[in-house]
Amino acid sequence: MFRLAVLVIGAGVLYAQATLSPQELLKQAIASHQAGKLDDAVRGYRAFLAIYPDVVQVRSNLGAALSALGQYQEAILEYKRALRAAPNPQITLNLARAYYKEAQYPAAIEQLESVGSALAGDLQAVQLLADCYLRTGENKKVIDLLKPLRRGDPDNLAIAYMLGTALVRDGQSGEGQLVIEQILKRGDSAEARLLMGTTKFGVNDFSGARADLQRAVELNPSLPDAHAYYGLSLLGTGDQEGARKAFQQELEIDPNNFDANLRLGFLLRQDQDYQAAMPYLTRALDVRPGDFGARFQIASVEVALGQTEKAQADLESLVKESPNFTEAHVTLATVYYREKRKADGDRERATAERLRAAEQAAEPAQKAAQ
């Protein structure tokens, strides 16, 4: 984690705050930090840095104290200031942790990837990176990162659970099942039930998934992702009210859960409660920047609210990046018709009809492959 700075300042330094020297300020700040008196530590570090602003380790100490207080945005600023003065892998890791606590997962990934080989000897940092990848939907990266670790430490259940989750979400259910069986050898657990439920959900066995996921939340009501996937299985079996409750329970555990935010926003949009829907949808997009589903839901709310120019720009960008997104073409056609741009609307409608015809033609082959 962080390392407290122990510095010796020369005898001829100026006195600060009328009575304490910088050396005394720093000693008191470190003592307060070690004693858990974080507010006092923050004041002491700041007083010292007002005199010596370029002492990197003290700047990092301040970031650590702010993080411990839950003031992650301020901690991020201090860690960045420290890194501008001198690159340091440990400070970079602490910055990544602060970004993670703020649910700025892409920023955390950028920092973790930047330290490269420094991750090799830090299992917690590797698991943090894997968790960030999971939260941003980068399942293949999780698999590539954790497979070598699992070979070297097959009894590490934390690694097994994260790897199994990534395999299941990536559609590699066969290999994921092997990992699930390893976890089950330790007895029935919420983690194993969650993995089994997500495996069944991935092959559209919503009833089977619902049973396993219900058991998961019974065994551990605080397990991250369990309520979100339980909500998805409830949606799959037609229980919208139960799903809504499950998503809300997930957000009480993790306000940044992507699926819970996206699906709750979707349900509120269906209820035409657009003002309530938008914060959930924008939060989902914050967690996974660029996600096509979140962007489409936001554009759909913009259409409903009459924000035509915003909706048009968002939908045009979306169909450019995802040209086979049928519903985005349909909604963009609606926007063009509202703007009296019939030729553009006709073009988007024709594109949507062509995509739907292709999807219908592919259905028999897809069913045969299941």
C-alpha positions as CSV (number, residue, x, y, z in Angstrom):
1,M,0.0,0.0,0.0
2,F,1.4,3.4,0.8
3,R,4.7,4.0,2.6
4,L,5.0,6.9,5.1
5,A,7.8,9.3,4.4
6,V,10.4,9.8,7.1
7,L,12.4,12.8,6.2
8,V,15.1,14.8,8.0
9,I,14.9,18.5,7.3
10,G,18.0,20.7,7.8
11,A,18.5,22.6,11.1
12,G,18.3,26.0,9.4
13,V,14.7,25.7,8.0
14,L,12.1,28.4,8.5
15,Y,9.4,28.0,11.2
16,A,5.8,27.4,10.0
17,Q,2.6,28.4,11.7
18,A,4.6,30.6,14.0
19,T,5.6,27.8,16.4
20,L,6.4,24.5,14.5
21,S,9.2,23.9,12.2
22,P,8.6,21.9,8.9
23,Q,10.4,19.0,10.6
24,E,8.1,19.1,13.5
25,L,5.0,19.5,11.3
26,L,6.0,16.4,9.3
27,K,6.7,14.3,12.4
28,Q,3.3,15.2,13.9
29,A,1.6,14.5,10.6
30,I,3.2,11.0,10.3
31,A,2.4,10.3,14.0
32,S,-1.3,11.3,13.4
33,H,-1.4,9.2,10.3
34,Q,-0.1,6.1,12.0
35,A,-2.5,6.7,14.9
36,G,-5.5,6.9,12.6
37,K,-6.0,10.6,13.3
38,L,-6.5,11.3,9.6
39,D,-7.9,14.8,9.7
40,D,-4.9,15.9,11.8
41,A,-2.5,14.1,9.4
42,V,-4.1,15.9,6.4
43,R,-3.7,19.3,8.0
44,G,-0.1,18.5,9.0
45,Y,0.9,17.3,5.5
46,R,-0.7,20.3,3.9
47,A,1.1,22.7,6.2
48,F,4.4,21.0,5.4
49,L,3.7,21.0,1.6
50,A,2.8,24.7,1.8
51,I,6.5,25.2,2.6
52,Y,8.0,22.3,0.6
53,P,5.5,21.6,-2.2
54,D,7.8,19.3,-4.2
55,V,8.5,16.5,-1.6
56,V,7.0,13.6,-3.5
57,Q,6.6,11.1,-0.8
58,V,4.8,13.6,1.5
59,R,2.5,14.5,-1.3
60,S,1.8,10.7,-1.7
61,N,1.2,10.5,2.1
62,L,-1.4,13.2,1.8
63,G,-3.1,11.2,-1.0
64,A,-3.1,8.1,1.2
65,A,-4.7,10.0,4.1
66,L,-7.4,11.5,1.9
67,S,-8.1,8.1,0.4
68,A,-8.5,6.6,3.9
69,L,-11.0,9.4,4.6
70,G,-13.0,8.5,1.5
71,Q,-12.0,11.8,-0.2
72,Y,-10.9,10.0,-3.4
73,Q,-11.2,13.0,-5.8
74,E,-8.8,15.0,-3.7
75,A,-6.5,12.0,-3.3
76,I,-6.4,11.6,-7.0
77,L,-5.3,15.2,-7.4
78,E,-2.5,14.7,-4.8
79,Y,-1.2,11.4,-6.4
80,K,-1.2,13.1,-9.8
81,R,0.8,16.0,-8.5
82,A,3.3,13.6,-6.9
83,L,3.6,11.7,-10.2
84,R,4.2,14.9,-12.2
85,A,7.2,15.5,-9.9
86,A,8.6,12.0,-10.1
87,P,7.2,8.8,-11.7
88,N,6.8,6.1,-9.1
89,P,5.1,2.7,-9.6
90,Q,3.8,2.5,-6.0
91,I,2.2,5.9,-6.2
92,T,0.7,4.9,-9.6
93,L,-0.9,1.9,-8.0
94,N,-2.3,4.0,-5.2
95,L,-3.7,6.4,-7.9
96,A,-5.3,3.4,-9.6
97,R,-6.9,2.3,-6.3
98,A,-8.4,5.8,-5.8
99,Y,-9.8,5.8,-9.4
100,Y,-11.3,2.3,-8.6
101,K,-13.0,3.6,-5.5
102,E,-14.4,6.4,-7.5
103,A,-15.7,3.8,-10.1
104,Q,-13.5,5.4,-12.8
105,Y,-12.5,2.0,-14.0
106,P,-11.0,3.0,-17.4
107,A,-8.8,5.5,-15.6
108,A,-7.8,2.8,-13.1
109,I,-7.0,0.4,-15.9
110,E,-4.8,3.0,-17.7
111,Q,-2.8,3.5,-14.5
112,L,-2.5,-0.2,-13.7
113,E,-1.4,-1.1,-17.3
114,S,1.1,1.7,-17.3
115,V,3.2,0.1,-14.5
116,G,3.4,-3.2,-16.4
117,S,6.0,-5.4,-14.8
118,A,5.5,-3.8,-11.4
119,L,2.2,-5.7,-11.2
120,A,4.0,-9.1,-11.4
121,G,4.9,-9.3,-7.7
122,D,1.7,-7.7,-6.4
123,L,-1.2,-10.1,-6.4
124,Q,-3.6,-7.5,-5.1
125,A,-2.8,-5.2,-7.9
126,V,-3.3,-8.0,-10.5
127,Q,-6.7,-8.8,-9.0
128,L,-7.6,-5.2,-9.0
129,L,-6.8,-5.0,-12.7
130,A,-8.8,-8.1,-13.3
131,D,-11.8,-6.7,-11.4
132,C,-11.6,-3.5,-13.4
133,Y,-11.6,-5.5,-16.6
134,L,-14.7,-7.5,-15.4
135,R,-16.5,-4.3,-14.6
136,T,-15.9,-2.8,-18.0
137,G,-16.8,-6.1,-19.8
138,E,-13.3,-6.9,-20.9
139,N,-13.7,-10.6,-20.2
140,K,-11.0,-11.9,-22.5
141,K,-8.4,-9.7,-20.8
142,V,-9.4,-11.1,-17.5
143,I,-8.9,-14.6,-18.8
144,D,-5.5,-13.8,-20.3
145,L,-4.4,-12.1,-17.1
146,L,-5.6,-14.8,-14.6
147,K,-5.1,-18.1,-16.5
148,P,-1.3,-18.2,-15.8
149,L,-1.9,-17.2,-12.2
150,R,-4.4,-20.1,-11.7
151,R,-1.9,-22.6,-13.1
152,G,0.6,-21.5,-10.5
153,D,-1.9,-21.3,-7.7
154,P,-4.8,-23.6,-8.4
155,D,-6.2,-23.4,-4.9
156,N,-6.6,-19.7,-4.9
157,L,-10.4,-19.3,-4.8
158,A,-10.4,-15.6,-5.4
159,I,-8.5,-16.1,-8.7
160,A,-10.7,-19.1,-9.6
161,Y,-13.9,-17.1,-9.0
162,M,-12.8,-14.2,-11.1
163,L,-11.5,-16.4,-13.9
164,G,-14.7,-18.5,-13.8
165,T,-16.8,-15.4,-14.0
166,A,-14.9,-14.1,-17.0
167,L,-15.1,-17.5,-18.8
168,V,-18.8,-17.8,-18.2
169,R,-19.5,-14.2,-19.4
170,D,-17.3,-14.8,-22.4
171,G,-19.4,-17.8,-23.4
172,Q,-16.7,-20.3,-22.6
173,S,-19.2,-22.3,-20.4
174,G,-17.3,-25.6,-20.7
175,E,-14.1,-24.3,-19.2
176,G,-16.0,-22.1,-16.8
177,Q,-17.8,-25.2,-15.5
178,L,-14.4,-26.8,-14.6
179,V,-13.6,-23.8,-12.5
180,I,-17.1,-23.9,-10.9
181,E,-16.5,-27.5,-9.9
182,Q,-13.3,-26.6,-8.2
183,I,-15.2,-24.0,-6.1
184,L,-18.0,-26.4,-5.4
185,K,-15.5,-28.9,-3.9
186,R,-15.2,-26.5,-1.0
187,G,-19.0,-26.8,-0.4
188,D,-22.1,-24.9,-1.5
189,S,-21.4,-21.2,-1.7
190,A,-22.9,-18.0,-2.9
191,E,-20.0,-17.6,-5.3
192,A,-20.5,-21.0,-6.9
193,R,-24.3,-20.4,-7.2
194,L,-23.6,-17.1,-8.8
195,L,-21.3,-18.7,-11.4
196,M,-23.8,-21.5,-12.1
197,G,-26.6,-19.0,-12.4
198,T,-24.7,-16.8,-14.9
199,T,-23.8,-19.9,-16.9
200,K,-27.4,-20.9,-17.2
201,F,-28.4,-17.3,-17.9
202,G,-25.9,-17.3,-20.8
203,V,-27.7,-20.1,-22.5
204,N,-31.1,-18.6,-21.9
205,D,-32.1,-21.1,-19.2
206,F,-33.7,-18.3,-17.2
207,S,-35.7,-20.5,-14.9
208,G,-32.6,-22.5,-13.9
209,A,-30.6,-19.3,-13.5
210,R,-33.3,-17.8,-11.3
211,A,-33.1,-20.8,-8.9
212,D,-29.4,-20.7,-8.5
213,L,-29.2,-16.9,-8.3
214,Q,-32.0,-16.8,-5.7
215,R,-29.9,-19.3,-3.7
216,A,-26.8,-17.1,-4.1
217,V,-28.5,-14.0,-2.6
218,E,-29.9,-16.1,0.2
219,L,-26.4,-17.4,1.0
220,N,-24.7,-14.0,0.8
221,P,-27.0,-11.0,0.4
222,S,-23.9,-8.7,0.1
223,L,-22.2,-10.6,-2.8
224,P,-21.5,-8.2,-5.6
225,D,-23.3,-8.9,-8.9
226,A,-25.6,-11.5,-7.3
227,H,-28.7,-9.2,-7.1
228,A,-28.0,-7.8,-10.5
229,Y,-27.9,-11.2,-12.2
230,Y,-30.9,-12.3,-10.1
231,G,-32.7,-9.3,-11.5
232,L,-31.8,-10.2,-15.0
233,S,-33.1,-13.8,-14.5
234,L,-36.3,-12.3,-13.1
235,L,-36.7,-10.2,-16.2
236,G,-36.1,-13.3,-18.3
237,T,-39.0,-15.0,-16.5
238,G,-41.3,-12.0,-16.8
239,D,-41.1,-10.7,-13.2
240,Q,-40.4,-7.0,-13.8
241,E,-41.3,-5.8,-10.3
242,G,-39.1,-8.5,-8.7
243,A,-36.3,-7.5,-11.1
244,R,-36.7,-3.8,-10.2
245,K,-36.3,-4.6,-6.5
246,A,-33.3,-6.8,-7.2
247,F,-31.6,-4.1,-9.2
248,Q,-32.2,-1.6,-6.4
249,Q,-30.8,-4.0,-3.9
250,E,-27.7,-4.4,-6.0
251,L,-27.2,-0.6,-6.2
252,E,-27.3,-0.4,-2.4
253,I,-24.3,-2.8,-2.4
254,D,-22.6,-1.3,-5.4
255,P,-23.9,2.0,-6.8
256,N,-21.7,1.5,-9.8
257,N,-23.0,-1.9,-11.0
258,F,-23.4,-1.6,-14.7
259,D,-26.2,-4.0,-15.3
260,A,-28.3,-2.8,-12.4
261,N,-28.0,0.8,-13.5
262,L,-28.7,0.0,-17.2
263,R,-31.7,-2.2,-16.5
264,L,-33.2,0.0,-13.9
265,G,-32.9,2.9,-16.2
266,F,-34.5,0.8,-19.0
267,L,-37.4,-0.1,-16.8
268,L,-38.0,3.5,-15.8
269,R,-37.9,4.5,-19.4
270,Q,-40.5,1.9,-20.2
271,D,-42.6,3.5,-17.4
272,Q,-42.1,6.9,-19.1
273,D,-40.4,8.2,-16.0
274,Y,-37.6,9.7,-18.1
275,Q,-36.2,12.2,-15.6
276,A,-35.7,9.3,-13.1
277,A,-34.2,7.0,-15.8
278,M,-31.5,9.3,-17.0
279,P,-29.2,9.3,-13.9
280,Y,-29.1,5.5,-14.0
281,L,-28.3,5.4,-17.7
282,T,-25.6,8.0,-17.5
283,R,-24.1,6.2,-14.6
284,A,-24.0,3.0,-16.6
285,L,-22.2,4.8,-19.4
286,D,-19.7,6.3,-16.9
287,V,-18.9,2.7,-15.8
288,R,-18.6,1.5,-19.4
289,P,-17.8,4.4,-21.6
290,G,-18.9,3.8,-25.2
291,D,-21.3,0.9,-24.4
292,F,-23.7,0.7,-27.3
293,G,-26.7,-0.4,-25.1
294,A,-26.3,2.5,-22.6
295,R,-25.9,5.0,-25.4
296,F,-29.0,3.8,-27.2
297,Q,-31.1,4.0,-24.0
298,I,-29.9,7.5,-23.4
299,A,-30.7,8.5,-26.9
300,S,-34.2,7.0,-26.6
301,V,-34.8,9.1,-23.5
302,E,-33.6,12.2,-25.3
303,V,-36.1,11.4,-28.1
304,A,-38.9,11.1,-25.5
305,L,-37.9,14.4,-23.9
306,G,-38.0,16.1,-27.3
307,Q,-34.2,16.7,-27.2
308,T,-34.0,16.1,-30.9
309,E,-30.7,17.5,-31.7
310,K,-28.9,15.6,-28.9
311,A,-30.7,12.4,-29.9
312,Q,-29.8,12.8,-33.6
313,A,-26.1,13.4,-32.8
314,D,-26.0,10.4,-30.4
315,L,-27.8,8.1,-32.8
316,E,-25.8,9.1,-35.8
317,S,-22.6,8.4,-33.8
318,L,-24.0,5.1,-32.6
319,V,-25.0,3.7,-36.1
320,K,-21.7,4.8,-37.5
321,E,-19.8,2.7,-34.8
322,S,-22.4,-0.1,-34.8
323,P,-23.9,-0.2,-38.2
324,N,-25.9,-3.5,-37.5
325,F,-27.7,-2.0,-34.5
326,T,-31.2,-2.3,-35.9
327,E,-33.1,-0.5,-33.2
328,A,-30.7,2.5,-33.4
329,H,-31.6,2.8,-37.1
330,V,-35.3,2.6,-36.3
331,T,-35.0,5.4,-33.7
332,L,-32.8,7.5,-35.9
333,A,-35.5,7.2,-38.7
334,T,-38.1,8.5,-36.2
335,V,-35.9,11.5,-35.4
336,Y,-35.4,12.3,-39.1
337,Y,-39.1,12.1,-39.7
338,R,-39.7,14.6,-36.9
339,E,-37.2,16.9,-38.5
340,K,-39.1,16.6,-41.8
341,R,-36.0,14.9,-43.4
342,K,-38.0,12.2,-45.2
343,A,-35.2,11.0,-47.5
344,D,-32.9,10.4,-44.5
345,G,-35.8,8.7,-42.5
346,D,-36.6,6.5,-45.4
347,R,-32.9,5.5,-45.7
348,E,-32.7,4.5,-42.0
349,R,-36.0,2.6,-42.1
350,A,-34.8,0.7,-45.2
351,T,-31.6,-0.2,-43.4
352,A,-33.5,-1.4,-40.4
353,E,-35.8,-3.6,-42.5
354,R,-32.8,-5.1,-44.3
355,L,-31.1,-5.9,-40.9
356,R,-34.3,-7.5,-39.6
357,A,-34.6,-9.6,-42.7
358,A,-31.0,-10.8,-42.2
359,E,-31.7,-11.6,-38.6
360,Q,-34.8,-13.6,-39.4
361,A,-32.9,-15.5,-42.1
362,A,-30.2,-16.4,-39.6
363,E,-32.5,-17.6,-36.8
364,P,-32.9,-21.3,-38.0
365,A,-29.1,-21.7,-38.1
366,Q,-28.7,-20.1,-34.7
367,K,-31.3,-22.4,-33.2
368,A,-29.6,-25.5,-34.8
369,A,-26.3,-24.5,-33.2
370,Q,-27.8,-24.3,-29.7
